[in-house]
Every structure is written in structure tokens, then in C-alpha cells.
């Protein structure tokens, strides 16, 4: 094993020359141990490059004799480098050094600008002390067997431009608390705005990706693939204007693909495959002229495939595993999209939907499915009609909720059209799915209109928040714990964010309240009841200081409608935000905004005053207080003082991370 090195030494007496200042044998096939006297025989060495070989064992301690060493190309041996005060580069890439990364690394030169330990065999955790390398611009710890969490003092590395932690075993598990820590923390991202290359792929990072990723404005390449990350893709990615490569595949990201990714004018490679993404492919991606690789395969996206830009070249895109897509260039072999007839020039009798997957149901089928709209199948009533449980025997005994419009009520027919128009092109996991509609004649010869939805067997949120008000024994004992309430708050906020920001036209729900929120068997919340919904044109300005409005004000439900409703102000997405704030306050306090205790200026918003908040009551109390603050901010009297739903969603995910202990270590850093 040593003969090759000894042969080199004997044939070329390089290890006994005080004249040598730079010695490089990188990118060869040398293996074995290094001579123990290397520092004695090469006393004037300034640069030593040993990368991409197969050396093993301890590094010779005699290296300390080479006091002028500035660049070292080669782990317990690192202890001996503490005297090298001018050391600026360490490159040990692609060798077989093992053991743990020594804690004494903190004693190395603070002039260190590059540290590359990738492709070796060290294990264990990354020790504290890396924060001392304030001049570090490049850090490579990839392709090792490291585990644990990113040390807190990484926040001091504000000159870092490139970091690779991929292909390790970082799990995010905090052993002392037996729960997950915030591996990719907002604080870490905020304090590393100079990063240009960040690779965290092939680990086990979990939780949501913080919106602070948008702070990495110099980022060129960002890799978080093959982890366990969840939640929505942050829309703040669009702030990374220099981004060329974005790899987020093989995670659990959900929600829609943010259309504003089209703001990444320099993007060349984009991989979002193998996630849980839904909704359409943003047509705006066609405009990315430098995009040469796009992979959206194995998600649940649907709708029309664009056919220009990167979508015009089948070799540059992958969309397989998305069975609800249609159209696109012939090479992709997707089915043609269904034709949608344009509006008639005359008055429309009934408009609608739509979606090629809708069942075609007649009045008599619905009559049979609901046993003649029997009282036993009655679920509840709303502003414009009644809802019945039904079973579609001809369609696999599918359980549905049939909303029958009472056309004698003023506005019922308009409500039917509004709901159809709002639901025809939207898809989101937190919106109630429409199965079909029926516009026909009943057995008496009267006009009949109904909307048919997927049945949500866990009832609406109102029944969960106020179970004592029902006579049904099955629901009177229901209750929600704090985590369930937090998940519902996130579900509803995500639905509103989608309606406000990710649809072709902004959709204002206009009647958000607990009875409008339905729960499936897993207690996932779905927003429904779009009878008052308004479709608004997209705003010319995206300023967060002003919401968009329509030309007609719509009345919602007392207690949940924004104050401006009563002043004739036009409908706006900020009115949904107000309703959401009241809803959130009701979820926490379990007091209705219409409670008898509230009168005149004293309402649910004023009932909760931040002056009484204390933050020393443990993790659960901190979560409650954080939720109340969001509820109060959303339900401000003045529309421009309210939050926007994208901000709400981001904060709620952070609150959940804190509540579950995901960001516990970050809080101690910020304390």
C-alpha cells in the first residue's frame, strides 16, 4: 500500500526539499497513509493539494512544522492545524477519511475561506464552532454520513456563498425532545443572503420551506430534493431573480404551482416532480426563454398543457404520472381537451360548468338518491336552499351532498350561477369538490336546480365549535384539540390564498363562516358554499396596500361580514380576510360573533385585547396567543390594516412548526 508513495519519494525526493512551497497530487489514484515526517521535510510548504485520492488514516502531526502553510488540499489531524494562523483553504474532497468532525475545528484560522470535506466517511453531528469562520465563503460537507441538525452558530457565516450538505443523513430529529427541529430555519436563510449555491438534497429535512427563502437574492442554485418537506411552495421563490437551477423533487409539497415562478427570468432547470401538487400548469411558464429542463411528473396537476416555450419540446419536459392533463403537443400523447362552448349572444338560461369529469344527473336520479329528499337525509339549510345526503347507486354508491336551490327565494337563481361560475375551473385540496349539477323540471313541472358535491361526512366547523347547541347525540360530544384547530386554520387559509392569488380571476368567497367549512373523514377542512362568490379581474398593481374590488357589494352573514359591507363598499378579497379573522377568533374562544354579550362597539375583535397576552405559558399558550394575534390583525376595521392570505399561510406554518417543536432550537438562538 505504501510502496507507491514510497516509490514516489524514492524516485523523486520531493519529501526532502525545503525549496518546495506548493505540492499537488490531487485527482490521482494514490492510496495509503501519508509520511509521518512530511512537515519536517517540507518546512516551507504553503499549499498542499491531496484531493480526489484514496488516502486514509491520521494526518501527520508534523504538519505543524510547516508554519507558513496557507492552503491544505486534505480528520483528527485537523487538531494539529491550529497553529496555521494564515490557513485559508482546506480541501479533502473525495478521500476516505472517517471518524467524527473534531470539535477543535473551532480553533482553526478565522481566515478560512474554503472548507471542503465532501465525499469522505465522517459520521456523527456537525460540532458547534463553525461560526468562528466568519470569512468562510464555501462549505462542502456533502456525500458523508453526517446526521443531526445544522448548528446554531451557522447563522454567523454571513459571507457564505456556497454550501453543500446533500447526500447525508440529516434527519432533523432532536434526541432530547424526541421531535423534529427546524432544520431549514427562517433565521438561517435570513442570515445567509449572500449564498449563491445551496444544496440540502437527499437528507430527511421536514416541515415547511420558510418564506424567507426569498431573502436569498443572490441564489443561483437551490436544491432541497429527496427530503420530507411539506406545505406550499413559497411564492417568495420569485424574489430569487438570479436563480438558474431549482430542484425540489421527491418531497411532500402540496398546493398549486405558483404562477409567479415565471418571474425567474434566468431559470434553466426546474424540477418539482414526485410531490403532491395540484391545480393547473401556470401558462406563464411558457415565457421562460432560458428554461431547458422542466419536470412536473408524478403530481396531481390537471388541465391544459401549454404548447409554446419549453412545452414545445418533448425532450425538455416530463409530465408523466399526471392523468388529468390534456392537450399539449402530440408527442406528449395526452388526450385532447374537451371543447368549452362560448357564451351565447342572447340571455343565458343557465351557465355552466365545465369539467369533463362531471356526472350527468337528472332530477329523478337525485330524487331516488335522496329517498325523495326525505327528512332522514336532510343535512341542513343555507341562505338559498337545503342540503340532503344522497347515494348514487349507478355510480358505485357514491355518497354526495345535494344542495337544492329554493328558487322562490330572491337571489337563489343568481346564487346558483355564481357558485357554478366560481367552481368551474378551480381545484384545491381544501375546497369542496363539485360532482355535478342539475337544471331541470321537477315532478310538479316547476323549475329545479341543484348542485351536487362530494359528501363531507364529518360535518361543518360550526358543529365542531358549538356541539352543545345540537340535539344530535353523535355530534354533541365533539371537540377539537389545539393541533386540530391549527390544522383547520391552515387548511382554510390555504384555500383562501388559492382563491385570491392563484386563480385566473380573483375569487372572493363573500360568506366565509364556520358552517361554510366542511370536514372529510381525516378532519381536513374544505371551504364550500360559494353562493355569494364574486369573480374579480386581476389587479393591475400587486401592491399589498390595496385589495381588488368588484362593482357590486354582496351581503354576507351577520358577524362575519366586514364593517365596510354596511357602507356600500365594493366587494374585496380583504373582506374575506376579515371573515377569516373572526372565524379564527371564534375557533380559539368558542364564542360566536353574534353572542348576546357583544353589542354596539364591543365585538369579538375588541373582546380579545393584546394587552392581556403573556408569552410565558409554555408552547401551547404561545400557539394560542400567536393565533389570536393573527385573528386580530385579520379582523382590523380598516381593510388596508389587514394581512393578506399569503402572509397568513406563512405565519401559520411557522406557528405550527413552533408548536410541534420544529423550530425549538431556532428560538433559543434568537433569544
C-alpha positions in Angstrom: 0.0 0.0 0.0 2.8 2.4 0.9 5.0 1.3 -1.9 3.5 3.7 -4.4 4.1 6.6 -2.1 7.5 5.4 -1.0 8.4 4.7 -4.6 7.4 8.3 -5.5 9.5 9.5 -2.6 12.5 7.4 -3.5 12.4 8.2 -7.2 11.5 11.9 -6.8 13.0 13.1 -3.5 10.2 15.7 -3.1 9.7 15.0 0.6 13.2 16.3 1.5 13.3 19.7 -0.1 13.0 23.0 1.8 12.5 24.7 -1.6 9.1 23.3 -2.3 6.2 25.7 -1.4 3.3 24.1 -3.4 2.8 20.3 -3.6 -0.2 18.9 -5.5 -1.1 15.3 -6.2 -4.9 15.9 -6.5 -7.1 13.8 -8.8 -4.9 10.7 -8.9 -5.3 7.2 -7.6 -2.9 7.4 -4.7 -3.8 5.5 -1.6 -2.4 4.5 1.8 -1.0 6.7 4.6 1.0 9.9 4.3 4.6 10.0 5.5 4.7 11.0 9.2 7.6 13.4 8.6 6.0 15.4 5.8 6.0 18.7 7.9 9.7 18.3 8.7 10.9 17.6 5.2 8.8 20.3 3.6 9.2 23.1 6.2 8.4 25.9 3.7 5.2 24.4 2.4 2.4 26.9 1.6 0.0 24.8 -0.3 -0.8 21.1 -0.2 -3.4 19.6 -2.5 -4.4 15.9 -1.9 -8.0 15.9 -3.0 -9.6 13.1 -5.0 -7.3 10.3 -3.9 -7.8 7.3 -1.6 -5.7 8.4 1.4 -6.7 7.1 4.8 -5.5 7.2 8.4 -4.4 10.1 10.6 -2.8 13.2 9.0 0.8 13.6 10.2 1.1 15.9 13.2 4.4 17.1 11.9 2.5 19.4 9.5 2.6 22.0 12.3 6.2 22.5 11.5 5.2 24.0 8.1 4.1 27.2 9.8 3.7 29.0 6.5 1.0 26.6 5.3 -1.9 28.6 3.8 -3.6 26.1 1.6 -4.2 22.5 2.6 -5.7 20.1 0.0 -6.6 17.0 2.7 -9.8 14.4 10.5 -8.4 14.1 13.9 -5.3 15.5 12.2 -7.0 18.9 11.9 -6.2 19.4 15.6 -2.6 19.9 14.5 -3.5 22.8 12.2 -4.5 25.3 14.9 -1.1 27.0 14.7 -1.5 27.7 11.0 -2.9 31.2 11.5 -3.0 32.1 7.8 -4.7 29.0 6.7 -7.4 29.9 4.1 -8.3 26.7 2.3 -8.8 23.1 3.3 -9.8 20.7 0.6 -10.1 17.0 1.5 -12.8 16.2 -1.1 -13.3 12.6 -2.2 -11.0 10.7 0.1 -11.8 8.1 2.8 -11.2 10.0 6.0 -13.6 8.8 8.7 -14.4 9.4 12.3 -16.1 12.5 13.6 -15.5 16.1 12.7 -13.4 17.2 15.6 -14.8 19.8 18.0 -11.5 21.6 18.0 -12.1 22.8 14.4 -13.3 26.0 16.1 -9.6 26.7 16.8 -8.6 26.9 13.2 -7.7 30.1 11.5 -10.5 32.6 11.2 -9.1 33.4 7.8 -10.5 30.1 6.5 -12.4 30.9 3.3 -13.0 27.4 1.9 -13.6 24.1 3.7 -14.3 21.0 1.6 -14.8 17.7 3.4 -17.2 16.2 0.9 -17.1 12.6 -0.3 -15.4 11.1 2.7 -16.7 8.9 5.5 -17.1 11.1 8.6 -20.2 10.4 10.7 -21.9 11.9 13.8 -23.0 15.5 14.0 -21.6 18.8 12.9 -20.0 20.3 16.0 -20.5 23.9 17.2 -17.7 26.2 16.3 -18.1 26.7 12.6 -19.5 30.1 13.4 -15.9 31.2 14.1 -15.1 31.0 10.4 -16.5 34.4 9.7 -14.7 34.7 6.3 -15.9 31.3 5.1 -17.4 31.6 1.6 -17.5 27.9 0.6 -18.5 24.9 2.7 -18.8 21.4 1.4 -19.9 18.6 3.8 -21.8 16.6 1.1 -21.7 12.8 0.5 -20.8 11.8 4.0 -22.7 10.1 6.8 -23.4 13.1 8.9 -26.6 13.4 10.9 -28.4 15.7 13.4 -29.1 19.3 12.9 -27.4 22.3 11.4 -25.5 24.0 14.3 -27.0 27.3 15.6 -23.8 29.2 15.0 -24.1 28.7 11.3 -26.0 31.9 11.5 -22.7 33.8 11.9 -21.5 32.7 8.5 -22.8 35.7 6.7 -20.2 35.6 3.9 -21.2 32.1 2.8 -21.8 31.9 -0.9 -21.9 28.1 -1.5 -22.9 25.3 0.8 -23.5 21.6 0.1 -25.0 19.4 2.8 -26.6 16.9 0.3 -26.3 13.1 0.5 -26.1 12.8 4.3 -28.4 11.6 7.0 -29.7 14.8 8.5 -33.0 13.8 9.9 -34.0 16.9 11.9 -34.6 14.7 15.0 -33.9 16.4 18.3 -33.0 13.5 20.6 -33.7 15.3 23.8 -37.3 16.1 22.9 -37.9 13.2 20.6 -39.5 15.5 18.0 -38.3 17.4 14.9 -36.3 20.5 14.8 -36.3 23.4 12.3 -33.5 22.3 10.1 -34.2 24.8 7.3 -35.0 27.7 9.7 -36.1 31.2 8.7 -33.3 32.6 10.7 -30.7 30.6 8.8 -32.0 31.8 5.5 -32.2 35.4 6.6 -28.6 35.5 7.8 -27.2 33.9 4.6 -28.4 36.3 2.0 -25.1 36.1 0.2 -25.5 32.4 -0.6 -25.2 31.6 -4.3 -25.3 27.8 -4.1 -27.2 25.8 -1.5 -27.6 22.1 -1.8 -29.6 20.3 1.0 -30.8 17.4 -1.1 -31.1 13.7 -0.1 -31.5 14.1 3.6 -34.6 13.9 5.8 -35.3 17.5 6.3 -39.0 18.0 7.2 -41.6 20.7 7.9 -42.4 23.6 5.6 -39.9 25.6 3.5 -39.9 29.1 5.0 -40.9 32.1 3.0 -37.5 33.6 4.0 -36.0 31.6 1.1 -36.9 34.7 -0.9 -34.2 36.5 1.1 -31.5 34.6 -0.8 -31.5 37.1 -3.6 -28.1 36.1 -4.9 -29.0 32.4 -5.2 -28.1 30.7 -8.4 -28.7 27.0 -7.5 -31.1 25.7 -4.8 -31.5 22.0 -4.1 -33.8 20.5 -1.5 -34.8 17.4 -3.4 -35.4 14.0 -1.8 -36.4 15.2 1.7 -39.6 15.2 3.6 -40.6 18.8 3.2 -44.3 19.7 3.0 -46.6 22.6 2.7 -47.0 25.0 -0.2 -44.1 26.1 -2.5 -43.2 29.5 -1.2 -44.2 32.2 -3.6 -41.2 34.2 -2.4 -39.0 32.0 -4.6 -39.9 34.6 -7.3 -37.7 37.1 -5.4 -34.6 35.0 -6.2 -34.1 36.8 -9.5 -30.7 35.1 -10.3 -31.9 31.6 -9.8 -30.9 29.2 -12.6 -31.4 25.8 -11.0 -34.3 24.9 -8.7 -34.6 21.2 -7.6 -37.5 20.4 -5.2 -38.4 16.9 -6.4 -39.3 13.9 -4.1 -40.8 15.8 -1.2 -44.4 16.3 0.0 -45.1 19.8 -1.3 -48.7 20.4 -1.9 -51.0 23.2 -3.3 -50.6 24.7 -6.7 -47.5 25.7 -8.7 -47.0 29.4 -8.0 -47.5 31.3 -11.3 -45.0 33.9 -10.2 -42.2 31.4 -10.7 -42.4 32.9 -14.2 -40.6 35.9 -12.6 -37.4 33.7 -12.5 -36.2 35.0 -15.9 -32.8 33.2 -15.6 -34.2 29.8 -14.6 -32.7 27.0 -16.7 -33.7 23.8 -14.8 -36.9 23.4 -12.7 -37.8 20.0 -11.1 -41.0 19.8 -9.0 -41.7 16.1 -9.7 -42.9 13.5 -7.2 -44.7 15.8 -4.9 -48.5 16.3 -4.1 -49.0 19.4 -6.3 -52.5 20.1 -7.7 -54.2 22.6 -9.9 -53.2 23.7 -13.4 -49.8 24.2 -15.0 -49.2 28.0 -14.9 -49.4 29.2 -18.5 -46.8 31.9 -17.5 -44.1 29.3 -17.6 -44.2 29.4 -21.4 -42.5 32.7 -21.2 -39.3 31.5 -19.6 -36.9 31.7 -22.6 -33.9 30.1 -20.9 -35.8 27.1 -19.3 -34.4 24.0 -20.9 -35.5 21.3 -18.4 -38.9 21.1 -16.7 -40.0 18.1 -14.7 -43.5 18.2 -13.2 -44.1 14.4 -13.3 -45.9 12.3 -10.7 -48.0 15.0 -9.1 -51.8 15.5 -9.3 -51.8 18.5 -11.6 -54.6 18.9 -14.2 -56.0 20.9 -17.1 -54.5 22.1 -20.3 -50.8 21.6 -21.1 -49.3 24.7 -22.8 -47.7 24.2 -26.1 -45.2 27.0 -26.6 -41.8 27.8 -24.9 -40.3 24.8 -23.2 -43.6 23.0 -23.7 -42.9 22.8 -27.4 -40.0 20.4 -27.0 -41.0 17.0 -25.6 -37.3 16.2 -24.8 -37.1 19.1 -22.4 -40.2 18.3 -20.3 -41.6 15.4 -18.2 -45.3 15.4 -17.3 -45.9 11.7 -16.8 -47.9 10.5 -13.8 -50.5 13.3 -14.1 -53.5 11.6 -15.5 -55.8 14.7 -15.5 -53.8 16.6 -18.1 -55.0 17.2 -21.6 -53.8 18.9 -24.8 -50.2 19.9 -25.4 -48.0 18.9 -28.4 -48.8 15.5 -30.0 -45.5 13.9 -28.8 -46.7 14.1 -25.2 -49.7 11.8 -26.1 -52.2 13.5 -23.7 -55.9 13.3 -24.7 -57.4 16.3 -26.3 -59.1 18.8 -24.0 -62.9 18.9 -24.1 -64.4 21.8 -26.0 -66.0 24.5 -24.0 -68.7 26.4 -25.8 -68.6 30.1 -25.7 -71.4 32.2 -24.3 -74.4 32.8 -26.4 -75.1 36.4 -27.5 -78.6 36.3 -26.0 -79.6 35.9 -22.4 -78.2 32.7 -20.8 -80.7 30.5 -19.2 -78.2 28.6 -17.1 -74.5 28.6 -17.4 -72.2 26.1 -16.5 -69.6 24.0 -15.8 -67.5 22.7 -17.4 -65.4 19.9 -16.2 -65.2 16.8 -18.3 -65.4 14.6 -15.3 -68.8 15.8 -14.1 -71.5 13.2 -13.8 -74.7 13.8 -15.8 -77.6 13.5 -13.3 -81.3 14.0 -13.8 -83.9 15.2 -11.3 -85.3 11.7 -11.0 -81.8 10.3 -10.2 -81.4 12.8 -7.4 -84.9 12.1 -6.2 -84.1 8.4 -5.9 -80.6 9.1 -4.4 -82.1 11.1 -1.5 -85.1 8.9 -1.0 -87.4 11.6 -2.2 -85.5 14.4 -0.3 -86.6 12.7 2.9 -86.1 14.3 6.4 -83.8 11.4 7.2 -81.4 12.5 4.6 -81.7 16.2 5.5 -78.3 17.7 6.4 -79.0 21.4 6.8 -80.1 24.6 5.2 -78.4 27.7 3.9 -79.3 31.1 2.5 -80.8 29.8 -0.7 -81.8 26.2 -0.1 -81.5 22.9 1.7 -78.8 20.1 1.6 -79.5 16.4 1.5 -77.4 13.3 1.8 -77.6 11.1 -1.3 -76.3 7.8 -2.6 -75.7 7.4 -6.4 -76.3 3.7 -7.0 -75.5 3.9 -10.7 -72.1 5.4 -9.8 -70.6 3.0 -7.4 -72.9 4.0 -4.5 -71.0 7.3 -4.3 -72.1 9.4 -1.3 -72.9 13.0 -2.2 -74.4 16.1 -0.7 -77.2 17.5 -2.9 -77.8 21.3 -2.5 -81.4 22.0 -3.7 -82.0 25.7 -4.5 -85.2 27.2 -3.2 -85.9 29.3 -6.4 -88.7 31.2 -4.6 -86.1 33.0 -2.6 -84.8 36.2 -4.0 -81.3 35.7 -5.4 -81.4 31.9 -5.4 -81.0 31.6 -9.2 -78.3 34.1 -9.1 -76.6 32.2 -6.4 -76.7 29.0 -8.5 -75.0 30.8 -11.4 -72.4 32.4 -9.1 -71.5 29.1 -7.5 -71.2 27.3 -10.8 -69.1 30.1 -12.2 -66.8 30.1 -9.2 -66.3 26.4 -9.1 -66.0 25.5 -12.8 -62.2 25.9 -13.1 -60.9 25.7 -9.6 -59.3 22.7 -7.9 -57.7 22.6 -4.4 -57.5 20.1 -1.7 -59.1 22.5 0.7 -62.1 23.3 -1.5 -65.3 21.2 -1.7 -65.3 19.2 -4.9 -68.3 19.5 -7.1 -69.6 16.3 -8.6 -72.4 17.5 -10.9 -75.2 20.0 -11.2 -78.8 19.6 -12.3 -81.0 22.2 -14.0 -84.3 20.5 -14.9 -88.0 20.3 -14.2 -89.4 18.5 -11.1 -92.3 16.1 -10.9 -94.7 19.1 -10.5 -93.5 20.8 -13.6 -91.6 23.5 -11.6 -88.1 24.6 -12.4 -85.5 22.6 -10.4 -81.8 23.5 -9.8 -79.4 21.6 -7.6 -75.6 21.4 -7.1 -74.1 18.0 -6.1 -70.9 17.9 -4.0 -68.7 15.2 -2.6 -70.1 14.4 0.8 -68.1 15.6 3.8 -69.1 13.1 6.5 -67.5 14.9 9.4 -69.9 17.8 9.2 -69.2 21.5 9.3 -67.0 23.5 11.6 -69.9 25.1 13.3 -71.0 21.7 14.7 -67.4 21.1 16.0 -67.1 24.5 17.6 -70.5 24.5 19.2 -71.5 20.9 19.8 -73.7 21.6 22.8 -76.2 23.5 20.5 -77.2 20.4 18.6 -79.6 17.8 19.7 -77.8 15.1 17.8 -76.1 12.8 20.4 -73.4 11.8 17.8 -72.2 15.4 17.5 -72.9 16.9 20.9 -69.8 15.3 22.4 -67.4 16.5 19.7 -64.4 18.7 20.5 -61.2 19.9 18.7 -57.8 19.9 20.3 -55.4 22.8 19.6 -53.4 21.0 16.9 -56.7 20.1 15.0 -57.7 23.8 15.2 -54.3 24.8 13.9 -54.6 22.4 11.0 -58.1 23.7 10.2 -56.8 27.3 10.3 -54.1 26.4 7.8 -56.5 24.5 5.6 -58.9 27.4 5.4 -56.2 30.0 4.9 -54.6 27.9 2.1 -58.0 27.7 0.3 -58.4 31.5 0.5 -54.9 32.1 -0.6 -55.6 29.9 -3.7 -58.9 31.7 -4.4 -57.3 35.2 -4.0 -53.9 34.6 -5.7 -53.8 31.5 -7.9 -57.0 31.5 -10.0 -57.4 33.1 -13.4 -59.7 35.7 -11.7 -59.5 36.6 -8.1 -62.4 34.9 -6.3 -64.0 36.5 -3.2 -66.0 34.0 -1.2 -68.1 36.7 0.4 -69.7 34.4 3.0 -67.0 32.6 5.0 -68.3 31.3 8.3 -68.0 28.0 10.3 -71.0 26.4 8.6 -69.2 27.0 5.2 -66.3 24.8 6.2 -66.8 21.1 5.9 -64.6 18.2 7.1 -63.7 14.9 5.5 -63.0 11.7 7.3 -59.5 12.8 8.1 -60.8 16.1 9.5 -59.2 18.0 6.6 -61.1 21.3 6.1 -62.8 22.1 2.8 -64.3 25.5 2.1 -67.7 25.4 0.4 -70.9 27.4 -0.1 -69.9 29.7 -2.9 -73.4 31.0 -3.4 -72.3 34.6 -2.9 -68.9 34.3 -4.5 -67.6 37.1 -6.8 -65.0 36.8 -9.6 -62.9 39.9 -9.8 -60.5 41.0 -12.6 -56.8 40.6 -11.8 -55.3 43.8 -10.3 -53.1 45.9 -12.4 -50.9 46.6 -9.4 -49.9 43.8 -7.0 -49.3 46.3 -4.2 -50.1 44.7 -0.8 -51.6 48.0 0.3 -54.8 47.7 -1.6 -57.2 44.9 -2.3 -59.1 44.5 -5.6 -62.8 45.1 -5.7 -65.8 44.4 -7.9 -68.6 46.7 -8.9 -71.3 45.3 -6.6 -71.3 44.8 -2.9 -72.6 41.5 -1.7 -74.0 40.9 1.8 -72.6 38.0 3.7 -73.5 36.7 7.2 -74.0 38.9 10.2 -71.0 38.9 12.5 -68.6 37.7 9.8 -69.1 40.4 7.2 -66.5 43.1 7.2 -67.6 46.6 8.5 -67.3 48.1 5.1 -70.1 45.8 3.8 -72.7 48.0 5.5 -71.2 51.2 3.9 -71.8 50.2 0.3 -68.1 49.5 -0.4 -67.4 47.2 -3.3 -66.5 43.5 -2.7 -62.8 42.9 -2.0 -60.6 40.0 -1.1 -59.8 41.9 2.1 -63.4 41.2 3.2 -62.7 37.5 3.1 -59.6 38.2 5.3 -61.9 39.9 7.8 -64.2 37.0 7.9 -61.2 34.7 8.3 -60.0 36.7 11.3 -63.4 36.5 13.0 -63.5 32.8 12.3 -60.1 32.3 13.8 -61.1 34.2 17.0 -64.2 32.1 17.2 -62.2 28.9 16.9 -60.0 29.8 19.8 -62.5 31.5 22.1 -65.6 29.3 21.0 -67.7 32.5 21.2 -69.8 33.4 18.3 -69.5 37.0 17.0 -73.3 37.2 17.4 -73.2 36.3 21.1 -75.6 38.3 23.3 -72.6 39.7 25.2 -71.5 41.7 22.1 -73.3 44.9 21.4 -72.6 48.4 19.9 -68.8 48.8 19.6 -68.0 45.8 21.8 -67.5 42.9 19.5 -65.4 39.7 19.3 -62.4 41.6 18.0 -62.5 44.1 20.9 -63.1 41.2 23.3 -59.6 39.9 22.7 -57.1 42.6 23.5 -53.4 42.1 23.0 -52.6 43.9 26.2 -53.5 40.8 28.2 -51.3 38.5 26.3 -48.5 36.7 28.2 -45.9 34.6 26.4 -44.5 32.6 29.3 -47.2 29.9 29.5 -45.5 27.2 27.6 -45.6 26.1 24.0 -49.4 25.6 23.9 -50.1 29.1 25.3 -47.7 30.6 22.8 -49.5 28.9 20.0 -52.9 30.2 21.2 -51.6 33.8 21.6 -50.0 33.7 18.1 -53.3 32.5 16.6 -55.2 35.3 18.4 -52.8 37.9 17.1 -53.4 36.7 13.5 -57.1 36.7 14.1 -57.0 40.3 15.4 -54.8 41.5 12.6 -57.1 40.0 10.0 -60.2 41.5 11.6 -59.0 45.1 11.7 -61.7 47.6 10.9 -59.7 49.3 8.1 -59.2 47.0 5.1 -55.6 48.2 4.5 -54.6 47.3 8.1 -55.4 43.6 7.5 -53.0 40.9 6.5 -53.1 39.2 3.1 -53.7 35.5 3.0 -50.2 34.6 1.6 -48.7 36.2 4.7 -51.3 34.4 7.0 -50.4 31.0 5.5 -46.7 31.6 6.0 -47.1 32.6 9.6 -49.4 29.7 10.4 -46.9 27.2 9.2 -44.3 28.8 11.4 -46.7 28.7 14.4 -47.3 25.0 13.7 -43.5 24.4 13.5 -43.0 26.1 16.8 -45.9 24.2 18.4 -44.6 20.9 17.3 -41.1 21.8 18.4 -39.8 22.0 14.8 -38.2 25.4 15.5 -37.3 25.0 19.1 -33.5 25.3 18.6 -34.1 28.5 16.5 -36.0 30.2 19.3 -33.0 29.6 21.6 -30.8 31.2 19.0 -33.0 34.3 18.7 -33.4 34.6 22.5 
